[in-house]
Amino acid sequence: MLEVESKPERRRWERVPIPVPVFVRGIDSEQRPFLEFATMTDINVGGALLILRHHLAEDAVLVLEVPSAKQQLVAGRRGLKARLVYASWTGGCYVAGLEFVEPLKVGHGLGTARTAQDA
């Protein structure tokens, strides 16, 4: 039987693997502004995966807005600023790992910190 060596989890918070539609505003790799309706998934307090069509600049900072968010996700606003950590082309779209500039508010199923037992 093949044994797979597991790597320690680097994330500080548990991920929530649900798809969330978002509007994404940013600057693409050709320095053009864009607005795209995309999908955010694997969300936690500190970041998320984003599935989109635009190729992003390496130093991209994006603004994400959940169209149906009735509550503020970060103090004072519904939009989230996020930095691009990595992006890869996968099956006709880009998958981008994002880090939120400010962590999300704790609650609503998010914010469960990892413990040593989780690793």
N, C-alpha and C positions, 0 to 999 in steps of 0.2 A: 504494500500500500504506500502511495506517495504521501509524504508528510510535507505540509506547507508551513514554513516558518512565519509566524505572525509578527508584524512590526508593532511596536507600541503606538498607541493612538496619540497624535500630537494635538488634537483639538481639546480645548478646555471645557467645552460644553457639548452635551448630547445633540445630535442632529435630528431634525424632524423631516423624514423623507416624503413630504407631500408637495405636489405641484401647486404653485401660486402664480397666477397671471400678473404681470407687471408691465408698466410703461417704463422704458429705459431711454434716458437722454444722455448723450455723450458726444465725444469726438472720435471718429473712426481712424483707422490707420493712415488714411489719406488726408487727415486733418480737416475733415468735413463734419459739421454737426449733424446728428441724426436723432430721430425719435422712432422707437420700435416697440411693438407689443411683443413681449417675450415671456418665457417661463422661468421662474426661480424655483429651485428645489433643494433638498438637503440643507435646510435652513437651521441655523442655530443663532445664539445671541451675538456671536462675533462675525458671522459671514454666511455665505450660501454659494451654491452652484447656480449659474445662469446659462440658459440655453438660448442662443440668439443667432441671427444671420449676419450681423455686421462683424467685420474683422476689426478688432480694437487695437489702438496704439499700446505699446508696452507699458507706458506710464498712465494709462487711462484712469480717470476718475469719473464715475457714473452717478447719475441721480435716478433712483428707482422709486416708482410710486405704485402702490397697490390700489387699483381703481375702487375696490369695495371697502377699503379700510375706513371704518368709522372712528377708530381710535388712533391717536397719535402713536406712531411706532417709536419715535425718538422725541424727547421733550420738545414741544413747541412746533412740531411739523409731522406731516404724513409721509413726506418723501425721505428717502434714505440716501446718504452719500456712501459710495463704496469704491475701494481701490482694487484694481486688477492685480491678482496674485499670479495667475497663470491662465493660459487659454490654449485649447487644442481643437483642431478640425476633426469632427467625428460624424460621418454619415450624413453630410449635407448641411451641417450646422456647426457653430462654435460652442464649445462647453468652456465656460469661464469660471474659475474659482475667484470669489470676491471676498474681501475683508471690509466690513462696515467701518466707516470712519469713527462712528460712535456706536457702541453696543446697543442692541435693542433693549427695550424695557423688559424686565424679567416678569414672567407670568404667561398666561394663555398657553401653557404647555412648553414654553421656551425657557431657557435659563437654568435647566438642571445641570449643575456642575458635575463633572466626572470625579469619581473617587478612585483611590488606588485599587479597589475591588473591581472597577469597570475595566481597567487596563488589561 
